[in-house]
Amino acid sequence: MSTTVRYKNSVERVYTDGRDIDTEAGDLTGEAADQRASGSTDKHLKEQMQVWRQAPGPRTGDPAYYNVPMLNEPVWEWAIPTYYYVGGLTGAALVLGAASQMGDAGGRKELIRRCHWIGLIGAGISGGLLIYDLGVPSRFFNMLRVFRPTSVMNMGAWILTGAGGTAFLAVVLRGRENRFGAAGEIAGYLAGMFGAGLATYTGVLTANTAVPVWQASRRVLPILFGTSAMSSVGALFELLGGKGEERRLTKIFGTAGQIAEFAASVAMEKQASVVPRVGRPLKKGLSGFVWRAAMTLTAAGLVLGLIPKPTRRRRLAAGIAGTLGSALMRASVEHIGTASARDARASFQQQRAGYGAAEIARQPNQ
């Protein structure tokens, strides 16, 4: 029987048996079921339409709800994956700036100043991306009318506002010799605290959904986002350049992030693949390609950065590879979520295996 691909441009393609029967949805049985289609599927359907002697039946042992996805796919546009990257970069830069303030920071003034400026500019861009996604500015400001710790989105709005505000104070006040300088120093540390939240809360927000692949990897997603944010800061400073203490610290920070990001990616793939159908978007289709590309670029940036006696050209290559790897990692998370939500069987198989909501609701003594 011929095999035809339907919806070639879709994240989740459909493979049919030549009579427009989705081979994963069911089998055609009964009289004339073994007949072969002549020519292409479209020609066969138009010119030699067959009469089914028996309706297609669901695959035994793998039922679904009429092969219709149980969940609505995410409706996020380009602004949200971009926000994942910019927000993560912003947060990790503020963390690095706060860490650099500790002890004798005399030789790290330029690094601290750069980190605070990255935080301030990044917070402004992040706010613009969120407002664009929400549609009108009032929707963002309305989230600040309440303080609800149980809402990840509400806490994210407060974290972004706090990160931007404290970064602004650190840029304006830090370095002065009076009490304003002390206030700027405190603002820098507070910016680091808000930055840690900004770099990781998007992973918590993504995991706090019913999308099977995100739910299966909910324990590692915040770690993946945080380590990817560290990697992106290291890659940015490779592009910006630096000398002495600044170069050493940013190199350590970025390399640690790249190693941890790669390890978190492997852990996420392992957790999501406990139920093979749930982990399929990480291995197949456009989502799987983007995921693998992100891991490959991150590994390439790590290797290029670890080669002894790096040249300026090699540093640029490492920075570009690391930046693309980190950006694609955030984009791939959105793609795999979309593919997972479109899969009519992922949620069912996850629940039948005892994971997902069933795992969360399970009592400790069971």
BELLIN-V548316 format. One record per residue. N is the residue number from 1. RES is the residue in one small letter. PSI is psi in radians with two decimals (NA if undefined). OMEGA is omega in whole degrees, 0 to 359 (999 if undefined). Layout:
n-><N:N>
res-><RES:RES>
psi-><PSI:PSI>
omega-><OMEGA:OMEGA>
This chain:
n-><1:2:3:4:5:6:7:8:9:10:11:12:13:14:15:16:17:18:19:20:21:22:23:24:25:26:27:28:29:30:31:32:33:34:35:36:37:38:39:40:41:42:43:44:45:46:47:48:49:50:51:52:53:54:55:56:57:58:59:60:61:62:63:64:65:66:67:68:69:70:71:72:73:74:75:76:77:78:79:80:81:82:83:84:85:86:87:88:89:90:91:92:93:94:95:96:97:98:99:100:101:102:103:104:105:106:107:108:109:110:111:112:113:114:115:116:117:118:119:120:121:122:123:124:125:126:127:128:129:130:131:132:133:134:135:136:137:138:139:140:141:142:143:144:145:146:147:148:149:150:151:152:153:154:155:156:157:158:159:160:161:162:163:164:165:166:167:168:169:170:171:172:173:174:175:176:177:178:179:180:181:182:183:184:185:186:187:188:189:190:191:192:193:194:195:196:197:198:199:200:201:202:203:204:205:206:207:208:209:210:211:212:213:214:215:216:217:218:219:220:221:222:223:224:225:226:227:228:229:230:231:232:233:234:235:236:237:238:239:240:241:242:243:244:245:246:247:248:249:250:251:252:253:254:255:256:257:258:259:260:261:262:263:264:265:266:267:268:269:270:271:272:273:274:275:276:277:278:279:280:281:282:283:284:285:286:287:288:289:290:291:292:293:294:295:296:297:298:299:300:301:302:303:304:305:306:307:308:309:310:311:312:313:314:315:316:317:318:319:320:321:322:323:324:325:326:327:328:329:330:331:332:333:334:335:336:337:338:339:340:341:342:343:344:345:346:347:348:349:350:351:352:353:354:355:356:357:358:359:360:361:362:363:364:365:366>
res-><m:s:t:t:v:r:y:k:n:s:v:e:r:v:y:t:d:g:r:d:i:d:t:e:a:g:d:l:t:g:e:a:a:d:q:r:a:s:g:s:t:d:k:h:l:k:e:q:m:q:v:w:r:q:a:p:g:p:r:t:g:d:p:a:y:y:n:v:p:m:l:n:e:p:v:w:e:w:a:i:p:t:y:y:y:v:g:g:l:t:g:a:a:l:v:l:g:a:a:s:q:m:g:d:a:g:g:r:k:e:l:i:r:r:c:h:w:i:g:l:i:g:a:g:i:s:g:g:l:l:i:y:d:l:g:v:p:s:r:f:f:n:m:l:r:v:f:r:p:t:s:v:m:n:m:g:a:w:i:l:t:g:a:g:g:t:a:f:l:a:v:v:l:r:g:r:e:n:r:f:g:a:a:g:e:i:a:g:y:l:a:g:m:f:g:a:g:l:a:t:y:t:g:v:l:t:a:n:t:a:v:p:v:w:q:a:s:r:r:v:l:p:i:l:f:g:t:s:a:m:s:s:v:g:a:l:f:e:l:l:g:g:k:g:e:e:r:r:l:t:k:i:f:g:t:a:g:q:i:a:e:f:a:a:s:v:a:m:e:k:q:a:s:v:v:p:r:v:g:r:p:l:k:k:g:l:s:g:f:v:w:r:a:a:m:t:l:t:a:a:g:l:v:l:g:l:i:p:k:p:t:r:r:r:r:l:a:a:g:i:a:g:t:l:g:s:a:l:m:r:a:s:v:e:h:i:g:t:a:s:a:r:d:a:r:a:s:f:q:q:q:r:a:g:y:g:a:a:e:i:a:r:q:p:n:q>
psi-><2.41:2.67:2.27:2.47:2.17:2.61:1.01:-0.53:0.02:2.70:-0.64:1.72:2.80:2.20:2.19:2.93:0.27:-0.17:0.39:0.55:2.06:2.03:-0.31:-0.25:-0.56:3.04:2.51:2.11:2.98:-2.91:2.37:0.21:-0.43:0.05:2.53:2.56:2.49:2.26:-2.85:2.81:-0.80:-0.77:-0.72:-0.75:-0.60:-0.70:-0.48:0.89:2.16:2.66:2.13:2.29:-0.33:2.39:2.54:2.39:2.68:2.66:2.33:2.28:-0.04:1.04:2.71:3.07:1.43:0.53:0.47:2.27:2.41:-0.41:2.68:2.38:2.71:2.53:0.32:2.50:-2.93:-0.42:-0.57:-0.87:-0.60:-0.69:-0.67:-0.78:-0.91:-0.76:-0.72:-0.78:-0.77:-0.87:-0.79:-0.62:-0.70:-0.61:-0.79:-0.67:-0.75:-0.71:-0.61:-0.34:-0.35:2.54:-2.65:1.76:0.29:-0.69:0.06:0.29:-0.76:-0.71:-0.79:-0.75:-0.74:-0.76:-0.75:-0.64:-0.71:-0.72:-0.74:-0.84:-0.74:-0.65:-0.69:-0.77:-0.72:-0.76:-0.71:-0.68:-0.72:-0.74:-0.69:-0.77:-0.66:-0.43:-0.87:2.55:-0.57:-0.50:-0.61:-0.80:-0.52:-0.49:-0.39:0.00:-0.29:2.80:1.84:1.69:-0.41:-0.15:1.98:-0.66:-0.72:-0.75:-0.59:-0.69:-0.73:-0.69:-0.78:-0.74:-0.75:-0.69:-0.78:-0.74:-0.80:-0.59:-0.68:-0.80:-0.67:-0.70:-0.73:-0.69:-0.56:2.42:-0.23:2.76:0.03:-2.84:-0.41:-0.59:-0.70:-0.68:-0.66:-0.64:-0.79:-0.70:-0.63:-0.73:-0.72:-0.66:-0.65:-0.67:-0.80:-0.60:-0.69:-0.70:-0.69:-0.60:-0.36:-0.37:-0.49:-0.54:-0.68:-0.74:-0.76:-0.71:-0.37:0.91:3.06:0.02:2.15:-0.83:-0.61:-0.70:-0.67:-0.51:0.45:-0.48:-0.44:-0.29:-0.82:-0.62:-0.73:-0.77:-0.73:-0.78:-0.61:-0.59:-0.74:-0.75:-0.72:-0.64:-0.77:-0.72:-0.66:-0.74:-0.41:-0.66:-0.66:-0.48:3.02:2.89:2.79:-2.27:-0.68:-0.80:-0.76:-0.82:-0.77:-0.56:-0.78:-0.80:-0.84:-0.71:-0.74:-0.70:-0.73:-0.75:-0.81:-0.64:-0.77:-0.74:-0.70:-0.60:-0.77:-0.74:-0.69:-0.76:-0.67:-0.77:-0.76:-0.47:0.11:-0.71:1.90:-0.66:-0.61:-0.66:0.00:-0.68:-0.35:-0.19:-0.32:2.79:-2.95:-0.70:-0.73:-0.65:-0.81:-0.70:-0.83:-0.66:-0.71:-0.78:-0.70:-0.77:-0.68:-0.77:-0.69:-0.75:-0.66:-0.82:-0.79:-0.63:-0.37:-0.12:2.26:2.68:1.09:2.48:2.94:-0.69:-0.69:-0.62:-0.71:-0.74:-0.73:-0.69:-0.73:-0.78:-0.75:-0.70:-0.82:-0.70:-0.75:-0.73:-0.75:-0.52:-0.75:-0.71:-0.64:-0.58:-0.70:-0.72:-0.77:-0.55:-0.72:-0.80:-0.67:-0.69:-0.55:-0.34:2.02:-0.27:-0.26:-0.85:-0.74:-0.80:-0.60:-0.76:-0.72:-0.47:-0.06:0.31:-2.99:-2.38:-0.62:-0.67:-0.73:-0.68:-0.13:2.36:2.61:-0.55:0.07:NA>
omega-><182:179:182:178:175:178:185:183:181:174:180:182:178:179:182:184:181:176:180:174:178:185:177:181:182:179:174:183:178:184:178:182:183:179:180:177:178:180:180:180:182:179:181:182:184:189:186:182:179:173:179:176:180:181:177:180:180:177:181:177:180:182:174:181:180:180:178:179:180:185:169:180:178:182:182:175:184:186:184:174:177:177:176:182:184:179:178:177:179:182:181:177:179:176:179:178:179:178:181:179:185:178:179:186:183:182:183:183:181:178:180:180:179:181:180:177:176:179:181:180:180:178:178:178:180:177:178:179:179:179:177:181:180:176:180:183:185:181:176:182:177:177:180:178:179:175:187:181:180:180:180:181:178:178:177:178:179:179:179:179:179:180:180:181:181:176:178:180:180:179:186:191:187:180:176:187:180:181:176:177:177:177:177:177:178:179:178:178:178:177:177:179:177:180:178:177:181:182:187:187:179:174:176:180:180:182:184:181:177:178:190:185:177:180:180:182:186:182:185:183:177:178:179:180:181:180:176:176:176:179:182:178:177:180:179:180:171:180:182:182:181:182:172:184:180:180:182:183:180:178:179:182:182:180:176:178:181:179:180:178:179:179:179:178:178:180:179:179:179:180:182:185:174:168:188:182:180:182:184:180:178:187:185:175:180:181:178:178:181:179:180:178:179:179:181:180:177:178:179:178:179:181:180:181:182:178:182:178:183:174:179:180:180:177:177:179:178:179:179:180:179:179:179:179:180:180:180:178:178:179:181:178:178:181:181:176:178:179:180:179:180:183:184:186:185:181:181:181:177:180:181:178:178:180:181:182:179:179:182:184:183:179:183:184:180:999>
